[in-house]
């Protein structure tokens, strides 16, 4: 996770903290709006989403290999995809 994403998390925590003043919470809201508008934050989130999607796809193919109700042809396809993705 990159710095802007961590900063956003800190500001969100401040907003939800009952010990923080309303003035500080308003500052955090404004900071979140600014940080979320930055290109770096958007690129970080997009890259994380792409990595997460690839991980889920690979996990699905791995599950296919272990499922006794899946045909051998489907398992072979799953092996090929995992090998192409560098997982196996």
Jmol script that loads the backbone (N, CA, C; Angstrom):
load data "model"
ATOM      1  N   UNK A   1       0.842  -1.167   0.000  1.00  0.00           N
ATOM      2  CA  UNK A   1       0.000   0.000   0.000  1.00  0.00           C
ATOM      3  C   UNK A   1       0.891   1.234   0.000  1.00  0.00           C
ATOM      4  N   UNK A   2       0.513   2.238  -0.757  1.00  0.00           N
ATOM      5  CA  UNK A   2       1.352   3.425  -0.864  1.00  0.00           C
ATOM      6  C   UNK A   2       1.014   4.440   0.213  1.00  0.00           C
ATOM      7  N   UNK A   3       1.832   5.447   0.295  1.00  0.00           N
ATOM      8  CA  UNK A   3       1.682   6.482   1.306  1.00  0.00           C
ATOM      9  C   UNK A   3       0.314   7.162   1.264  1.00  0.00           C
ATOM     10  N   UNK A   4      -0.193   7.637   0.104  1.00  0.00           N
ATOM     11  CA  UNK A   4      -1.511   8.287   0.119  1.00  0.00           C
ATOM     12  C   UNK A   4      -2.617   7.370   0.644  1.00  0.00           C
ATOM     13  N   UNK A   5      -2.549   6.101   0.318  1.00  0.00           N
ATOM     14  CA  UNK A   5      -3.563   5.170   0.776  1.00  0.00           C
ATOM     15  C   UNK A   5      -3.501   5.011   2.292  1.00  0.00           C
ATOM     16  N   UNK A   6      -2.306   4.983   2.843  1.00  0.00           N
ATOM     17  CA  UNK A   6      -2.151   4.908   4.299  1.00  0.00           C
ATOM     18  C   UNK A   6      -2.622   6.191   4.971  1.00  0.00           C
ATOM     19  N   UNK A   7      -2.357   7.325   4.337  1.00  0.00           N
ATOM     20  CA  UNK A   7      -2.814   8.592   4.895  1.00  0.00           C
ATOM     21  C   UNK A   7      -4.336   8.642   4.939  1.00  0.00           C
ATOM     22  N   UNK A   8      -4.968   8.167   3.886  1.00  0.00           N
ATOM     23  CA  UNK A   8      -6.430   8.133   3.853  1.00  0.00           C
ATOM     24  C   UNK A   8      -6.950   7.273   5.000  1.00  0.00           C
ATOM     25  N   UNK A   9      -6.327   6.138   5.219  1.00  0.00           N
ATOM     26  CA  UNK A   9      -6.736   5.259   6.320  1.00  0.00           C
ATOM     27  C   UNK A   9      -6.619   5.946   7.668  1.00  0.00           C
ATOM     28  N   UNK A  10      -5.547   6.707   7.871  1.00  0.00           N
ATOM     29  CA  UNK A  10      -5.372   7.442   9.122  1.00  0.00           C
ATOM     30  C   UNK A  10      -6.439   8.499   9.311  1.00  0.00           C
ATOM     31  N   UNK A  11      -6.774   9.197   8.236  1.00  0.00           N
ATOM     32  CA  UNK A  11      -7.823  10.216   8.324  1.00  0.00           C
ATOM     33  C   UNK A  11      -9.187   9.580   8.584  1.00  0.00           C
ATOM     34  N   UNK A  12      -9.459   8.440   7.982  1.00  0.00           N
ATOM     35  CA  UNK A  12     -10.729   7.758   8.236  1.00  0.00           C
ATOM     36  C   UNK A  12     -10.824   7.322   9.691  1.00  0.00           C
ATOM     37  N   UNK A  13      -9.710   6.871  10.248  1.00  0.00           N
ATOM     38  CA  UNK A  13      -9.693   6.496  11.659  1.00  0.00           C
ATOM     39  C   UNK A  13      -9.972   7.706  12.541  1.00  0.00           C
ATOM     40  N   UNK A  14      -9.403   8.841  12.189  1.00  0.00           N
ATOM     41  CA  UNK A  14      -9.626  10.063  12.969  1.00  0.00           C
ATOM     42  C   UNK A  14     -11.096  10.465  12.934  1.00  0.00           C
ATOM     43  N   UNK A  15     -11.720  10.361  11.775  1.00  0.00           N
ATOM     44  CA  UNK A  15     -13.137  10.731  11.644  1.00  0.00           C
ATOM     45  C   UNK A  15     -14.007   9.859  12.545  1.00  0.00           C
ATOM     46  N   UNK A  16     -13.651   8.597  12.706  1.00  0.00           N
ATOM     47  CA  UNK A  16     -14.455   7.672  13.503  1.00  0.00           C
ATOM     48  C   UNK A  16     -14.051   7.610  14.971  1.00  0.00           C
ATOM     49  N   UNK A  17     -13.076   8.410  15.362  1.00  0.00           N
ATOM     50  CA  UNK A  17     -12.603   8.414  16.747  1.00  0.00           C
ATOM     51  C   UNK A  17     -13.424   9.413  17.556  1.00  0.00           C
ATOM     52  N   UNK A  18     -14.145   8.960  18.586  1.00  0.00           N
ATOM     53  CA  UNK A  18     -14.980   9.883  19.365  1.00  0.00           C
ATOM     54  C   UNK A  18     -14.176  10.916  20.155  1.00  0.00           C
ATOM     55  N   UNK A  19     -12.881  10.716  20.331  1.00  0.00           N
ATOM     56  CA  UNK A  19     -12.061  11.648  21.095  1.00  0.00           C
ATOM     57  C   UNK A  19     -11.486  12.784  20.246  1.00  0.00           C
ATOM     58  N   UNK A  20     -11.744  12.751  18.957  1.00  0.00           N
ATOM     59  CA  UNK A  20     -11.220  13.765  18.047  1.00  0.00           C
ATOM     60  C   UNK A  20     -12.251  14.894  17.899  1.00  0.00           C
ATOM     61  N   UNK A  21     -11.788  16.124  17.899  1.00  0.00           N
ATOM     62  CA  UNK A  21     -12.683  17.283  17.783  1.00  0.00           C
ATOM     63  C   UNK A  21     -13.328  17.332  16.402  1.00  0.00           C
ATOM     64  N   UNK A  22     -14.460  18.034  16.330  1.00  0.00           N
ATOM     65  CA  UNK A  22     -15.137  18.197  15.043  1.00  0.00           C
ATOM     66  C   UNK A  22     -14.256  18.961  14.064  1.00  0.00           C
ATOM     67  N   UNK A  23     -13.478  19.887  14.555  1.00  0.00           N
ATOM     68  CA  UNK A  23     -12.578  20.649  13.691  1.00  0.00           C
ATOM     69  C   UNK A  23     -11.537  19.723  13.045  1.00  0.00           C
ATOM     70  N   UNK A  24     -10.981  18.825  13.837  1.00  0.00           N
ATOM     71  CA  UNK A  24      -9.997  17.877  13.307  1.00  0.00           C
ATOM     72  C   UNK A  24     -10.653  16.899  12.341  1.00  0.00           C
ATOM     73  N   UNK A  25     -11.886  16.501  12.636  1.00  0.00           N
ATOM     74  CA  UNK A  25     -12.599  15.588  11.741  1.00  0.00           C
ATOM     75  C   UNK A  25     -12.863  16.260  10.395  1.00  0.00           C
ATOM     76  N   UNK A  26     -13.225  17.536  10.427  1.00  0.00           N
ATOM     77  CA  UNK A  26     -13.458  18.258   9.177  1.00  0.00           C
ATOM     78  C   UNK A  26     -12.170  18.376   8.371  1.00  0.00           C
ATOM     79  N   UNK A  27     -11.061  18.613   9.059  1.00  0.00           N
ATOM     80  CA  UNK A  27      -9.760  18.651   8.380  1.00  0.00           C
ATOM     81  C   UNK A  27      -9.479  17.307   7.706  1.00  0.00           C
ATOM     82  N   UNK A  28      -9.766  16.222   8.409  1.00  0.00           N
ATOM     83  CA  UNK A  28      -9.533  14.886   7.842  1.00  0.00           C
ATOM     84  C   UNK A  28     -10.416  14.635   6.631  1.00  0.00           C
ATOM     85  N   UNK A  29     -11.667  15.094   6.684  1.00  0.00           N
ATOM     86  CA  UNK A  29     -12.559  14.927   5.526  1.00  0.00           C
ATOM     87  C   UNK A  29     -11.995  15.651   4.302  1.00  0.00           C
ATOM     88  N   UNK A  30     -11.510  16.873   4.515  1.00  0.00           N
ATOM     89  CA  UNK A  30     -10.937  17.638   3.406  1.00  0.00           C
ATOM     90  C   UNK A  30      -9.664  16.969   2.876  1.00  0.00           C
ATOM     91  N   UNK A  31      -8.847  16.440   3.787  1.00  0.00           N
ATOM     92  CA  UNK A  31      -7.615  15.768   3.374  1.00  0.00           C
ATOM     93  C   UNK A  31      -7.927  14.521   2.552  1.00  0.00           C
ATOM     94  N   UNK A  32      -8.954  13.783   2.959  1.00  0.00           N
ATOM     95  CA  UNK A  32      -9.356  12.579   2.212  1.00  0.00           C
ATOM     96  C   UNK A  32      -9.787  12.974   0.802  1.00  0.00           C
ATOM     97  N   UNK A  33     -10.592  14.011   0.687  1.00  0.00           N
ATOM     98  CA  UNK A  33     -11.039  14.459  -0.640  1.00  0.00           C
ATOM     99  C   UNK A  33      -9.849  14.807  -1.534  1.00  0.00           C
ATOM    100  N   UNK A  34      -8.877  15.504  -0.976  1.00  0.00           N
ATOM    101  CA  UNK A  34      -7.687  15.877  -1.749  1.00  0.00           C
ATOM    102  C   UNK A  34      -6.863  14.657  -2.139  1.00  0.00           C
ATOM    103  N   UNK A  35      -6.645  13.761  -1.189  1.00  0.00           N
ATOM    104  CA  UNK A  35      -5.819  12.578  -1.456  1.00  0.00           C
ATOM    105  C   UNK A  35      -6.481  11.653  -2.463  1.00  0.00           C
ATOM    106  N   UNK A  36      -7.806  11.490  -2.366  1.00  0.00           N
ATOM    107  CA  UNK A  36      -8.493  10.603  -3.303  1.00  0.00           C
ATOM    108  C   UNK A  36      -8.483  11.150  -4.720  1.00  0.00           C
ATOM    109  N   UNK A  37      -8.317  12.445  -4.868  1.00  0.00           N
ATOM    110  CA  UNK A  37      -8.264  13.043  -6.190  1.00  0.00           C
ATOM    111  C   UNK A  37      -6.907  12.941  -6.862  1.00  0.00           C
ATOM    112  N   UNK A  38      -5.885  12.564  -6.110  1.00  0.00           N
ATOM    113  CA  UNK A  38      -4.535  12.468  -6.669  1.00  0.00           C
ATOM    114  C   UNK A  38      -4.408  11.263  -7.594  1.00  0.00           C
ATOM    115  N   UNK A  39      -3.698  11.449  -8.688  1.00  0.00           N
ATOM    116  CA  UNK A  39      -3.495  10.370  -9.652  1.00  0.00           C
ATOM    117  C   UNK A  39      -2.758   9.195  -9.012  1.00  0.00           C
ATOM    118  N   UNK A  40      -1.793   9.478  -8.132  1.00  0.00           N
ATOM    119  CA  UNK A  40      -1.024   8.405  -7.489  1.00  0.00           C
ATOM    120  C   UNK A  40      -1.931   7.482  -6.679  1.00  0.00           C
ATOM    121  N   UNK A  41      -2.904   8.051  -5.972  1.00  0.00           N
ATOM    122  CA  UNK A  41      -3.830   7.250  -5.178  1.00  0.00           C
ATOM    123  C   UNK A  41      -4.672   6.369  -6.085  1.00  0.00           C
ATOM    124  N   UNK A  42      -5.163   6.936  -7.172  1.00  0.00           N
ATOM    125  CA  UNK A  42      -5.996   6.173  -8.099  1.00  0.00           C
ATOM    126  C   UNK A  42      -5.205   5.055  -8.768  1.00  0.00           C
ATOM    127  N   UNK A  43      -3.947   5.314  -9.127  1.00  0.00           N
ATOM    128  CA  UNK A  43      -3.108   4.279  -9.743  1.00  0.00           C
ATOM    129  C   UNK A  43      -2.823   3.159  -8.759  1.00  0.00           C
ATOM    130  N   UNK A  44      -2.571   3.514  -7.496  1.00  0.00           N
ATOM    131  CA  UNK A  44      -2.306   2.505  -6.476  1.00  0.00           C
ATOM    132  C   UNK A  44      -3.510   1.605  -6.309  1.00  0.00           C
ATOM    133  N   UNK A  45      -4.683   2.195  -6.229  1.00  0.00           N
ATOM    134  CA  UNK A  45      -5.911   1.404  -6.054  1.00  0.00           C
ATOM    135  C   UNK A  45      -6.171   0.518  -7.267  1.00  0.00           C
ATOM    136  N   UNK A  46      -5.935   1.050  -8.459  1.00  0.00           N
ATOM    137  CA  UNK A  46      -6.153   0.265  -9.673  1.00  0.00           C
ATOM    138  C   UNK A  46      -5.194  -0.911  -9.718  1.00  0.00           C
ATOM    139  N   UNK A  47      -3.923  -0.675  -9.406  1.00  0.00           N
ATOM    140  CA  UNK A  47      -2.937  -1.756  -9.400  1.00  0.00           C
ATOM    141  C   UNK A  47      -3.272  -2.814  -8.376  1.00  0.00           C
ATOM    142  N   UNK A  48      -3.740  -2.388  -7.205  1.00  0.00           N
ATOM    143  CA  UNK A  48      -4.130  -3.344  -6.167  1.00  0.00           C
ATOM    144  C   UNK A  48      -5.303  -4.181  -6.638  1.00  0.00           C
ATOM    145  N   UNK A  49      -6.270  -3.547  -7.277  1.00  0.00           N
ATOM    146  CA  UNK A  49      -7.445  -4.272  -7.758  1.00  0.00           C
ATOM    147  C   UNK A  49      -7.048  -5.294  -8.814  1.00  0.00           C
ATOM    148  N   UNK A  50      -6.146  -4.918  -9.726  1.00  0.00           N
ATOM    149  CA  UNK A  50      -5.708  -5.853 -10.765  1.00  0.00           C
ATOM    150  C   UNK A  50      -4.981  -7.038 -10.156  1.00  0.00           C
ATOM    151  N   UNK A  51      -4.113  -6.796  -9.171  1.00  0.00           N
ATOM    152  CA  UNK A  51      -3.408  -7.890  -8.495  1.00  0.00           C
ATOM    153  C   UNK A  51      -4.390  -8.797  -7.780  1.00  0.00           C
ATOM    154  N   UNK A  52      -5.375  -8.199  -7.126  1.00  0.00           N
ATOM    155  CA  UNK A  52      -6.355  -8.971  -6.379  1.00  0.00           C
ATOM    156  C   UNK A  52      -7.174  -9.843  -7.325  1.00  0.00           C
ATOM    157  N   UNK A  53      -7.571  -9.286  -8.463  1.00  0.00           N
ATOM    158  CA  UNK A  53      -8.349 -10.050  -9.430  1.00  0.00           C
ATOM    159  C   UNK A  53      -7.546 -11.242  -9.951  1.00  0.00           C
ATOM    160  N   UNK A  54      -6.278 -11.029 -10.269  1.00  0.00           N
ATOM    161  CA  UNK A  54      -5.433 -12.114 -10.773  1.00  0.00           C
ATOM    162  C   UNK A  54      -5.274 -13.202  -9.709  1.00  0.00           C
ATOM    163  N   UNK A  55      -5.121 -12.803  -8.481  1.00  0.00           N
ATOM    164  CA  UNK A  55      -4.985 -13.760  -7.382  1.00  0.00           C
ATOM    165  C   UNK A  55      -6.240 -14.607  -7.257  1.00  0.00           C
ATOM    166  N   UNK A  56      -7.396 -13.975  -7.366  1.00  0.00           N
ATOM    167  CA  UNK A  56      -8.662 -14.715  -7.255  1.00  0.00           C
ATOM    168  C   UNK A  56      -8.848 -15.688  -8.420  1.00  0.00           C
ATOM    169  N   UNK A  57      -8.460 -15.257  -9.607  1.00  0.00           N
ATOM    170  CA  UNK A  57      -8.573 -16.143 -10.774  1.00  0.00           C
ATOM    171  C   UNK A  57      -7.684 -17.366 -10.574  1.00  0.00           C
ATOM    172  N   UNK A  58      -6.439 -17.125 -10.158  1.00  0.00           N
ATOM    173  CA  UNK A  58      -5.528 -18.243  -9.926  1.00  0.00           C
ATOM    174  C   UNK A  58      -6.046 -19.167  -8.833  1.00  0.00           C
ATOM    175  N   UNK A  59      -6.622 -18.606  -7.788  1.00  0.00           N
ATOM    176  CA  UNK A  59      -7.176 -19.426  -6.706  1.00  0.00           C
ATOM    177  C   UNK A  59      -8.313 -20.303  -7.225  1.00  0.00           C
ATOM    178  N   UNK A  60      -9.111 -19.767  -8.122  1.00  0.00           N
ATOM    179  CA  UNK A  60     -10.197 -20.556  -8.711  1.00  0.00           C
ATOM    180  C   UNK A  60      -9.673 -21.733  -9.519  1.00  0.00           C
ATOM    181  N   UNK A  61      -8.616 -21.503 -10.280  1.00  0.00           N
ATOM    182  CA  UNK A  61      -8.028 -22.600 -11.051  1.00  0.00           C
ATOM    183  C   UNK A  61      -7.386 -23.630 -10.130  1.00  0.00           C
ATOM    184  N   UNK A  62      -6.775 -23.189  -9.045  1.00  0.00           N
ATOM    185  CA  UNK A  62      -6.195 -24.137  -8.087  1.00  0.00           C
ATOM    186  C   UNK A  62      -7.292 -24.988  -7.457  1.00  0.00           C
ATOM    187  N   UNK A  63      -8.418 -24.366  -7.161  1.00  0.00           N
ATOM    188  CA  UNK A  63      -9.545 -25.113  -6.593  1.00  0.00           C
ATOM    189  C   UNK A  63     -10.061 -26.142  -7.590  1.00  0.00           C
ATOM    190  N   UNK A  64     -10.039 -25.786  -8.861  1.00  0.00           N
ATOM    191  CA  UNK A  64     -10.476 -26.715  -9.902  1.00  0.00           C
ATOM    192  C   UNK A  64      -9.643 -27.987  -9.877  1.00  0.00           C
ATOM    193  N   UNK A  65      -8.341 -27.837  -9.659  1.00  0.00           N
ATOM    194  CA  UNK A  65      -7.455 -29.002  -9.639  1.00  0.00           C
ATOM    195  C   UNK A  65      -7.787 -29.963  -8.504  1.00  0.00           C
ATOM    196  N   UNK A  66      -8.325 -29.461  -7.414  1.00  0.00           N
ATOM    197  CA  UNK A  66      -8.600 -30.295  -6.239  1.00  0.00           C
ATOM    198  C   UNK A  66     -10.039 -30.782  -6.160  1.00  0.00           C
ATOM    199  N   UNK A  67     -10.884 -30.305  -7.057  1.00  0.00           N
ATOM    200  CA  UNK A  67     -12.294 -30.652  -7.001  1.00  0.00           C
ATOM    201  C   UNK A  67     -12.539 -31.997  -7.691  1.00  0.00           C
ATOM    202  N   UNK A  68     -13.029 -32.994  -6.953  1.00  0.00           N
ATOM    203  CA  UNK A  68     -13.259 -34.320  -7.548  1.00  0.00           C
ATOM    204  C   UNK A  68     -14.410 -34.336  -8.561  1.00  0.00           C
ATOM    205  N   UNK A  69     -15.241 -33.312  -8.566  1.00  0.00           N
ATOM    206  CA  UNK A  69     -16.387 -33.263  -9.476  1.00  0.00           C
ATOM    207  C   UNK A  69     -16.070 -32.588 -10.809  1.00  0.00           C
ATOM    208  N   UNK A  70     -14.806 -32.225 -11.027  1.00  0.00           N
ATOM    209  CA  UNK A  70     -14.396 -31.536 -12.251  1.00  0.00           C
ATOM    210  C   UNK A  70     -13.753 -32.547 -13.195  1.00  0.00           C
ATOM    211  N   UNK A  71     -14.050 -32.402 -14.480  1.00  0.00           N
ATOM    212  CA  UNK A  71     -13.512 -33.334 -15.478  1.00  0.00           C
ATOM    213  C   UNK A  71     -12.000 -33.185 -15.606  1.00  0.00           C
ATOM    214  N   UNK A  72     -11.384 -34.229 -16.134  1.00  0.00           N
ATOM    215  CA  UNK A  72      -9.933 -34.200 -16.332  1.00  0.00           C
ATOM    216  C   UNK A  72      -9.554 -33.139 -17.360  1.00  0.00           C
ATOM    217  N   UNK A  73     -10.415 -32.918 -18.353  1.00  0.00           N
ATOM    218  CA  UNK A  73     -10.146 -31.880 -19.357  1.00  0.00           C
ATOM    219  C   UNK A  73     -10.106 -30.496 -18.713  1.00  0.00           C
ATOM    220  N   UNK A  74     -11.036 -30.235 -17.820  1.00  0.00           N
ATOM    221  CA  UNK A  74     -11.071 -28.938 -17.129  1.00  0.00           C
ATOM    222  C   UNK A  74      -9.846 -28.772 -16.235  1.00  0.00           C
ATOM    223  N   UNK A  75      -9.431 -29.861 -15.595  1.00  0.00           N
ATOM    224  CA  UNK A  75      -8.240 -29.802 -14.750  1.00  0.00           C
ATOM    225  C   UNK A  75      -6.993 -29.531 -15.584  1.00  0.00           C
ATOM    226  N   UNK A  76      -6.926 -30.129 -16.753  1.00  0.00           N
ATOM    227  CA  UNK A  76      -5.778 -29.898 -17.632  1.00  0.00           C
ATOM    228  C   UNK A  76      -5.743 -28.435 -18.080  1.00  0.00           C
ATOM    229  N   UNK A  77      -6.906 -27.897 -18.400  1.00  0.00           N
ATOM    230  CA  UNK A  77      -6.978 -26.485 -18.779  1.00  0.00           C
ATOM    231  C   UNK A  77      -6.507 -25.600 -17.612  1.00  0.00           C
ATOM    232  N   UNK A  78      -6.941 -25.926 -16.416  1.00  0.00           N
ATOM    233  CA  UNK A  78      -6.542 -25.154 -15.236  1.00  0.00           C
ATOM    234  C   UNK A  78      -5.030 -25.211 -15.043  1.00  0.00           C
ATOM    235  N   UNK A  79      -4.437 -26.398 -15.239  1.00  0.00           N
ATOM    236  CA  UNK A  79      -2.976 -26.535 -15.131  1.00  0.00           C
ATOM    237  C   UNK A  79      -2.267 -25.638 -16.137  1.00  0.00           C
ATOM    238  N   UNK A  80      -2.770 -25.635 -17.374  1.00  0.00           N
ATOM    239  CA  UNK A  80      -2.162 -24.816 -18.426  1.00  0.00           C
ATOM    240  C   UNK A  80      -2.227 -23.327 -18.081  1.00  0.00           C
ATOM    241  N   UNK A  81      -3.376 -22.886 -17.605  1.00  0.00           N
ATOM    242  CA  UNK A  81      -3.534 -21.473 -17.247  1.00  0.00           C
ATOM    243  C   UNK A  81      -2.593 -21.110 -16.104  1.00  0.00           C
ATOM    244  N   UNK A  82      -2.519 -21.958 -15.088  1.00  0.00           N
ATOM    245  CA  UNK A  82      -1.642 -21.690 -13.948  1.00  0.00           C
ATOM    246  C   UNK A  82      -0.176 -21.672 -14.367  1.00  0.00           C
ATOM    247  N   UNK A  83       0.205 -22.565 -15.272  1.00  0.00           N
ATOM    248  CA  UNK A  83       1.580 -22.567 -15.770  1.00  0.00           C
ATOM    249  C   UNK A  83       1.871 -21.293 -16.566  1.00  0.00           C
ATOM    250  N   UNK A  84       0.924 -20.882 -17.392  1.00  0.00           N
ATOM    251  CA  UNK A  84       1.093 -19.644 -18.166  1.00  0.00           C
ATOM    252  C   UNK A  84       1.175 -18.409 -17.281  1.00  0.00           C
ATOM    253  N   UNK A  85       0.495 -18.461 -16.139  1.00  0.00           N
ATOM    254  CA  UNK A  85       0.510 -17.340 -15.199  1.00  0.00           C
ATOM    255  C   UNK A  85       1.728 -17.395 -14.264  1.00  0.00           C
ATOM    256  N   UNK A  86       2.543 -18.435 -14.400  1.00  0.00           N
ATOM    257  CA  UNK A  86       3.734 -18.558 -13.577  1.00  0.00           C
ATOM    258  C   UNK A  86       3.461 -19.008 -12.163  1.00  0.00           C
ATOM    259  N   UNK A  87       2.298 -19.616 -11.945  1.00  0.00           N
ATOM    260  CA  UNK A  87       1.934 -20.063 -10.608  1.00  0.00           C
ATOM    261  C   UNK A  87       2.423 -21.485 -10.354  1.00  0.00           C
ATOM    262  N   UNK A  88       2.487 -22.272 -11.404  1.00  0.00           N
ATOM    263  CA  UNK A  88       2.930 -23.667 -11.257  1.00  0.00           C
ATOM    264  C   UNK A  88       4.206 -23.878 -12.036  1.00  0.00           C
TER     265      UNK A  88
END
end "model"
wireframe off; spacefill off
backbone 0.3
color backbone group
